[in-house]
């Protein structure tokens, strides 16, 4: 494993604004042979720390700067020696995206021109900016054509942007639990999450950095709680929490304190949300959360093209689209639209639908479902033994998808 930061020099964002220096934090795993590079694109609040350290299989206690403040490799059950993305076979690269706060330049970074954190003066970022930064990073690492680009959630959008922007640079692409664009419901929920941050009394227009100034932690905590509700399904929340009380001891840590706590129960589901919110504000930046959710909201695979198929037309590799039945955040139907776009261009593609009740987070927490098709796809393309086209559709070319659960009803 190699962890580092590369200064790419001046960088002009899609909005037209520039910064004099873009530093990109990255990690690599395995040995590069010239044709075995796999780029893994992280999800919204992920980092470059995708796999566990070879010398420490359990990476949960690693909290030094080399892990970008994340205690656990975010896809350690899928990327590593002998795993689906096998680091003894592939040269794996993962880079933290511009606008984040895990080592790559973002709002919390110091501006070389002012000596102060950028804050709200940092340029708006897009998924296209992430992709261009990754391309420049790979150039610095001596990596040209990629064997594969793999990503989950907004990382899957990042992977799709690769085959739209650099179709000649990729052999295989695997967008997992992704979509060609967000629907109105998810756009609305992201907007509420950002407003929780920007209405925090400590927001200060996004310029809250400094030892004497408090950060908008309460707003960020609420935004993260809303995110966790989006990532789980109705069925999985019922199974995990039900209506159980968390008990009096747990209620002492509730956020925010409740004056009626002695009368009304503090439930398991509340305790889960409060715990995750508390740990999240200790490792993430509120500005970055706003910047990255806006980049996700803005992404539209067909933007500037006549259709999704038109956007993918120049790609001549193979694609694995993977979705999960209970994922209401990025639905099976949305993944089917991606697969249909590939099919319209005669790109070999499989849409692998996983029978899972977990929700959007399934791609992170159910490696037993993700790893077999992904492993075989990286080895043999869509002809891989475990790669099944479970949403291939009917003879008339329409691509059906299973009915999926919704957080708001079955």
C-alpha positions as CSV (number, residue, x, y, z in Angstrom):
1,X,0.0,0.0,0.0
2,X,1.1,3.5,-0.8
3,X,-0.6,6.6,0.6
4,X,0.3,10.1,-0.5
5,X,-0.7,13.5,-1.9
6,X,0.2,14.9,-5.3
7,X,0.1,18.6,-6.1
8,X,-1.5,18.8,-9.6
9,X,-0.8,22.6,-9.8
10,X,-3.3,25.0,-11.1
11,X,-6.8,23.6,-11.6
12,X,-9.8,25.2,-13.4
13,X,-13.1,23.9,-12.3
14,X,-16.1,23.3,-14.5
15,X,-17.6,26.6,-13.2
16,X,-14.7,28.5,-14.7
17,X,-13.0,29.4,-11.4
18,X,-9.4,28.3,-10.7
19,X,-7.2,27.6,-7.7
20,X,-3.4,27.9,-7.9
21,X,-2.8,24.4,-6.4
22,X,-4.9,21.3,-6.2
23,X,-3.5,18.6,-4.0
24,X,-5.1,15.2,-4.3
25,X,-4.8,12.5,-1.6
26,X,-4.6,9.0,-2.9
27,X,-3.8,5.4,-2.0
28,X,-2.6,2.6,-4.2
29,X,-2.5,-1.2,-3.6
30,X,-0.7,-3.9,-5.5
31,X,1.8,-3.7,-8.3
32,X,1.3,-1.9,-11.6
33,X,2.0,-4.1,-14.7
34,X,0.8,-1.7,-17.4
35,X,-2.6,-3.1,-18.0
36,X,-4.0,-4.0,-14.6
37,X,-5.0,-0.7,-13.1
38,X,-8.4,-0.4,-11.4
39,X,-9.7,3.0,-10.2
40,X,-12.2,2.8,-7.3
41,X,-14.4,5.9,-6.9
42,X,-15.6,6.5,-3.3
43,X,-19.1,7.5,-2.2
44,X,-20.2,10.8,-0.8
45,X,-18.2,11.0,2.5
46,X,-15.6,8.3,1.7
47,X,-11.8,8.8,1.4
48,X,-8.9,7.3,-0.5
49,X,-8.6,4.7,2.3
50,X,-10.5,2.0,0.5
51,X,-8.7,-1.2,1.6
52,X,-7.1,-2.4,4.8
53,X,-3.4,-2.2,5.3
54,X,-1.6,-5.4,4.3
55,X,0.1,-5.6,7.7
56,X,-3.1,-5.0,9.6
57,X,-6.1,-6.9,8.4
58,X,-8.3,-5.3,11.1
59,X,-7.8,-1.6,10.3
60,X,-10.4,-0.4,12.7
61,X,-7.9,1.1,15.2
62,X,-5.9,3.0,12.6
63,X,-6.6,6.7,13.1
64,X,-3.4,8.4,12.0
65,X,-3.2,10.9,9.1
66,X,-2.4,8.2,6.6
67,X,-6.0,7.0,6.8
68,X,-7.3,10.5,6.4
69,X,-8.9,10.4,9.8
70,X,-11.1,7.4,8.9
71,X,-10.7,4.6,11.4
72,X,-11.8,1.9,9.0
73,X,-11.2,1.1,5.3
74,X,-14.5,1.9,3.8
75,X,-14.6,-1.1,1.3
76,X,-12.2,-3.4,3.1
77,X,-14.4,-6.5,2.5
78,X,-14.4,-6.0,-1.2
79,X,-10.9,-4.6,-2.0
80,X,-7.8,-6.4,-0.8
81,X,-5.7,-9.6,-1.2
82,X,-8.0,-12.4,-2.5
83,X,-11.1,-10.2,-2.4
84,X,-13.3,-9.2,-5.4
85,X,-10.9,-6.4,-6.4
86,X,-7.9,-8.5,-5.7
87,X,-4.9,-6.3,-4.9
88,X,-2.5,-9.2,-5.6
89,X,-3.7,-9.1,-9.2
90,X,-4.8,-5.5,-9.8
91,X,-3.1,-2.2,-9.2
92,X,-5.9,-0.4,-7.3
93,X,-6.0,3.4,-7.1
94,X,-8.5,5.4,-5.0
95,X,-8.3,9.2,-4.8
96,X,-10.2,11.6,-2.5
97,X,-12.2,14.0,-4.6
98,X,-11.8,17.8,-4.8
99,X,-14.1,19.5,-2.3
100,X,-13.8,16.8,0.3
101,X,-11.8,17.1,3.5
102,X,-9.7,13.9,3.6
103,X,-6.5,15.2,2.2
104,X,-7.6,16.6,-1.2
105,X,-8.0,20.4,-1.5
106,X,-11.4,21.6,-0.4
107,X,-13.2,24.4,1.5
108,X,-11.3,23.6,4.7
109,X,-7.9,23.8,3.0
110,X,-5.7,26.9,3.2
111,X,-5.6,29.1,0.2
112,X,-2.0,29.8,-1.0
113,X,-3.2,33.3,-1.9
114,X,-4.7,34.3,1.4
115,X,-3.1,31.9,4.0
116,X,-6.7,31.3,5.3
117,X,-9.1,28.4,4.7
118,X,-11.1,28.8,1.5
119,X,-14.4,28.4,3.2
120,X,-17.3,29.6,1.0
121,X,-14.8,31.0,-1.5
122,X,-13.9,27.6,-2.7
123,X,-15.2,27.1,-6.3
124,X,-18.3,24.9,-6.8
125,X,-17.3,21.4,-7.7
126,X,-18.8,18.8,-10.1
127,X,-18.5,15.1,-10.7
128,X,-16.7,16.1,-13.9
129,X,-14.1,18.0,-11.8
130,X,-13.5,14.8,-9.8
131,X,-13.0,12.8,-12.9
132,X,-10.6,15.3,-14.5
133,X,-8.6,15.4,-11.3
134,X,-8.4,11.6,-11.2
135,X,-7.2,11.6,-14.8
136,X,-4.4,14.0,-14.0
137,X,-3.5,12.0,-10.9
138,X,-3.2,8.8,-12.9
139,X,-1.1,10.6,-15.4
140,X,1.3,11.5,-12.6
141,X,1.3,7.9,-11.4
142,X,2.2,6.7,-15.0
143,X,-1.2,5.0,-15.5
144,X,-2.8,5.4,-18.9
145,X,-5.6,3.1,-19.9
146,X,-7.6,1.5,-17.0
147,X,-8.6,-2.1,-16.8
148,X,-11.7,-1.0,-14.9
149,X,-13.4,1.9,-13.1
150,X,-15.6,0.8,-10.2
151,X,-17.7,3.0,-7.9
152,X,-20.8,2.8,-5.6
153,X,-23.5,5.5,-5.1
154,X,-22.1,8.9,-6.3
155,X,-18.9,6.9,-6.9
156,X,-20.9,5.1,-9.5
157,X,-21.8,8.4,-11.1
158,X,-18.1,9.2,-11.1
159,X,-17.4,5.9,-12.9
160,X,-20.1,6.7,-15.5
161,X,-18.5,10.1,-16.0
162,X,-15.3,8.3,-16.8
163,X,-16.8,6.4,-19.7
164,X,-18.6,9.6,-20.9
165,X,-15.5,11.8,-20.7
166,X,-12.7,9.4,-21.3
167,X,-14.3,6.4,-23.2
168,X,-11.0,5.3,-24.7
169,X,-9.3,5.1,-21.3
170,X,-11.5,2.4,-19.8
171,X,-12.0,-1.3,-20.6
172,X,-14.6,-2.2,-18.0
173,X,-17.0,-0.1,-15.9
174,X,-19.0,-1.1,-12.9
175,X,-21.5,1.5,-11.5
176,X,-23.0,0.0,-8.3
177,X,-26.1,1.3,-6.6
178,X,-25.9,4.4,-8.9
179,X,-28.2,6.4,-11.2
180,X,-27.9,8.6,-14.3
181,X,-29.3,11.4,-12.2
182,X,-31.0,12.0,-8.8
183,X,-34.8,12.1,-8.8
184,X,-36.8,14.9,-7.3
185,X,-37.3,13.2,-3.9
186,X,-33.6,12.8,-3.3
187,X,-32.9,16.3,-4.5
188,X,-35.4,17.6,-1.9
189,X,-33.9,15.5,0.9
190,X,-30.4,16.8,0.0
191,X,-31.7,20.3,0.0
192,X,-33.1,19.9,3.5
193,X,-29.8,18.4,4.7
194,X,-27.9,21.4,3.5
195,X,-30.4,23.8,5.0
196,X,-29.9,22.0,8.4
197,X,-26.3,23.1,8.0
198,X,-26.8,26.6,6.7
199,X,-29.4,27.5,9.3
200,X,-27.1,26.4,12.2
201,X,-26.3,29.5,14.3
202,X,-22.6,28.7,13.9
203,X,-22.7,28.5,10.1
204,X,-21.4,32.1,9.5
205,X,-21.8,31.9,5.8
206,X,-19.5,28.9,5.6
207,X,-16.6,30.8,7.2
208,X,-16.4,29.1,10.6
209,X,-12.8,28.0,10.7
210,X,-10.5,29.0,13.5
211,X,-9.8,27.8,17.0
212,X,-12.1,30.4,18.5
213,X,-15.0,29.9,16.2
214,X,-17.4,26.9,16.7
215,X,-18.3,24.9,13.6
216,X,-21.9,24.2,12.7
217,X,-21.8,20.7,14.2
218,X,-25.5,20.5,15.1
219,X,-26.5,21.3,11.5
220,X,-24.0,18.8,10.1
221,X,-25.2,16.1,12.6
222,X,-28.8,16.6,11.5
223,X,-27.8,16.4,7.8
224,X,-26.0,13.1,8.5
225,X,-29.0,11.7,10.4
226,X,-31.2,12.4,7.4
227,X,-28.6,10.8,5.2
228,X,-28.6,7.6,7.3
229,X,-32.4,7.4,7.0
230,X,-32.0,7.6,3.2
231,X,-29.4,4.8,3.1
232,X,-31.6,2.3,4.9
233,X,-34.8,0.7,3.8
234,X,-38.1,0.5,5.6
235,X,-37.7,-3.2,6.1
236,X,-34.1,-3.0,7.4
237,X,-34.9,-0.2,9.8
238,X,-37.8,-2.3,11.2
239,X,-35.6,-5.3,11.5
240,X,-32.7,-3.5,13.1
241,X,-34.6,-1.2,15.5
242,X,-38.4,-1.8,15.6
243,X,-39.9,0.4,18.3
244,X,-37.4,-0.8,21.0
245,X,-36.3,1.6,23.8
246,X,-32.6,2.3,24.0
247,X,-32.7,2.5,27.8
248,X,-32.0,5.3,30.3
249,X,-28.2,4.9,30.1
250,X,-28.2,5.5,26.3
251,X,-30.5,8.4,26.6
252,X,-27.8,10.4,28.4
253,X,-26.0,10.7,25.0
254,X,-29.1,11.8,23.0
255,X,-28.8,14.7,20.5
256,X,-30.1,17.2,21.2
257,X,-31.1,16.9,24.9
258,X,-34.8,16.3,25.4
259,X,-36.6,18.0,28.3
260,X,-39.3,15.3,28.1
261,X,-36.8,12.5,28.2
262,X,-38.1,11.2,31.6
263,X,-41.6,10.6,30.1
264,X,-41.1,9.6,26.5
265,X,-38.9,6.6,25.5
266,X,-35.5,7.1,23.8
267,X,-35.7,4.5,21.1
268,X,-33.0,2.4,19.5
269,X,-33.4,4.1,16.2
270,X,-32.8,7.5,17.8
271,X,-29.7,6.2,19.5
272,X,-28.4,4.8,16.2
273,X,-28.9,8.2,14.5
274,X,-27.3,10.1,17.4
275,X,-24.3,7.9,17.6
276,X,-23.6,8.1,13.9
277,X,-24.1,11.9,13.9
278,X,-21.7,12.4,16.8
279,X,-18.9,10.3,15.2
280,X,-19.5,12.0,11.8
281,X,-19.1,15.6,13.0
282,X,-15.8,14.6,14.5
283,X,-14.4,13.5,11.1
284,X,-16.1,15.6,8.4
285,X,-16.5,19.2,7.4
286,X,-19.9,20.9,7.0
287,X,-18.8,22.9,3.9
288,X,-17.5,19.7,2.2
289,X,-20.9,18.1,2.9
290,X,-22.7,20.9,1.1
291,X,-20.2,21.0,-1.8
292,X,-20.3,17.2,-2.4
293,X,-24.1,16.9,-2.2
294,X,-24.4,19.7,-4.7
295,X,-22.0,17.9,-7.0
296,X,-24.1,14.8,-6.7
297,X,-27.4,16.7,-7.2
298,X,-26.0,18.4,-10.3
299,X,-24.9,15.3,-12.1
300,X,-26.9,14.3,-15.1
301,X,-25.4,11.6,-17.4
302,X,-27.4,12.8,-20.4
303,X,-26.6,16.5,-19.9
304,X,-25.4,17.9,-23.2
305,X,-26.5,14.8,-25.1
306,X,-29.8,13.6,-26.6
307,X,-30.0,10.6,-24.2
308,X,-28.2,8.4,-21.8
309,X,-27.3,6.1,-24.7
310,X,-25.9,9.1,-26.6
311,X,-23.7,10.0,-23.7
312,X,-22.3,6.4,-23.5
313,X,-22.0,5.9,-27.3
314,X,-18.3,6.3,-27.5
315,X,-17.5,3.6,-25.0
316,X,-16.6,0.3,-26.5
317,X,-15.8,-1.7,-23.4
318,X,-18.1,-3.8,-21.2
319,X,-20.3,-2.8,-18.2
320,X,-21.7,-4.3,-15.1
321,X,-24.6,-2.4,-13.5
322,X,-25.5,-3.6,-10.0
323,X,-28.6,-2.5,-8.0
324,X,-30.4,-3.6,-4.8
325,X,-34.1,-4.2,-4.6
326,X,-34.7,-2.3,-1.4
327,X,-32.6,0.7,-2.4
328,X,-35.0,3.6,-2.7
329,X,-32.2,6.2,-2.8
330,X,-30.8,4.9,-6.2
331,X,-33.4,2.5,-7.3
332,X,-33.4,-0.6,-9.5
333,X,-35.3,1.3,-12.1
334,X,-32.6,4.0,-12.3
335,X,-29.9,1.3,-12.7
336,X,-32.0,-0.3,-15.4
337,X,-32.0,3.1,-17.3
338,X,-28.2,3.0,-17.2
339,X,-28.1,-0.6,-18.5
340,X,-30.7,0.3,-21.2
341,X,-28.4,3.1,-22.4
342,X,-25.5,0.7,-22.7
343,X,-27.7,-1.8,-24.6
344,X,-28.8,0.8,-27.1
345,X,-25.2,1.3,-28.1
346,X,-24.6,-2.5,-28.3
347,X,-22.2,-2.4,-25.3
348,X,-22.0,-5.8,-23.6
349,X,-23.7,-5.1,-20.3
350,X,-25.3,-7.1,-17.4
351,X,-27.7,-5.6,-14.9
352,X,-27.2,-7.6,-11.8
353,X,-30.1,-7.1,-9.3
354,X,-29.4,-8.2,-5.8
355,X,-32.3,-9.5,-3.7
356,X,-31.6,-7.5,-0.5
357,X,-33.7,-5.8,2.0
358,X,-30.9,-3.6,3.4
359,X,-31.2,-0.5,1.3
360,X,-28.7,1.8,-0.3
361,X,-25.9,0.8,2.1
362,X,-26.1,-2.8,0.9
363,X,-23.2,-2.3,-1.5
364,X,-21.0,-1.5,1.5
365,X,-22.3,-4.0,4.1
366,X,-23.3,-7.1,2.0
367,X,-20.0,-8.2,0.4
368,X,-21.4,-11.7,-0.1
369,X,-23.8,-10.3,-2.7
370,X,-21.4,-7.8,-4.3
371,X,-18.1,-9.7,-4.5
372,X,-18.9,-12.7,-6.7
373,X,-20.3,-10.8,-9.7
374,X,-17.7,-8.1,-9.4
375,X,-14.8,-10.5,-9.1
376,X,-15.9,-12.4,-12.2
377,X,-16.7,-9.3,-14.1
378,X,-13.2,-7.9,-13.6
379,X,-11.7,-11.3,-14.6
380,X,-13.9,-12.1,-17.6
381,X,-16.3,-9.2,-18.4
382,X,-20.0,-9.9,-18.7
383,X,-19.3,-13.5,-19.5
384,X,-18.1,-14.1,-15.9
385,X,-19.6,-17.1,-14.2
386,X,-21.3,-15.1,-11.4
387,X,-22.3,-12.1,-13.6
388,X,-26.1,-12.5,-14.2
389,X,-28.3,-10.2,-16.2
390,X,-31.2,-10.4,-13.8
391,X,-33.0,-7.4,-15.3
392,X,-32.6,-8.2,-18.9
393,X,-36.2,-7.5,-19.7
394,X,-38.5,-8.8,-22.4
395,X,-38.1,-9.7,-26.0
396,X,-39.4,-6.3,-27.1
397,X,-36.3,-4.6,-25.6
398,X,-38.0,-3.1,-22.6
399,X,-35.9,-3.8,-19.4
400,X,-38.0,-4.7,-16.5
401,X,-36.9,-4.4,-12.9
402,X,-38.2,-6.0,-9.7
403,X,-40.5,-4.0,-7.5
404,X,-38.5,-2.5,-4.7
405,X,-39.3,-1.4,-1.2
406,X,-39.8,2.2,-0.3
407,X,-39.1,3.9,3.0
408,X,-42.6,5.2,2.8
409,X,-44.5,2.0,2.0
410,X,-44.2,-1.4,0.5
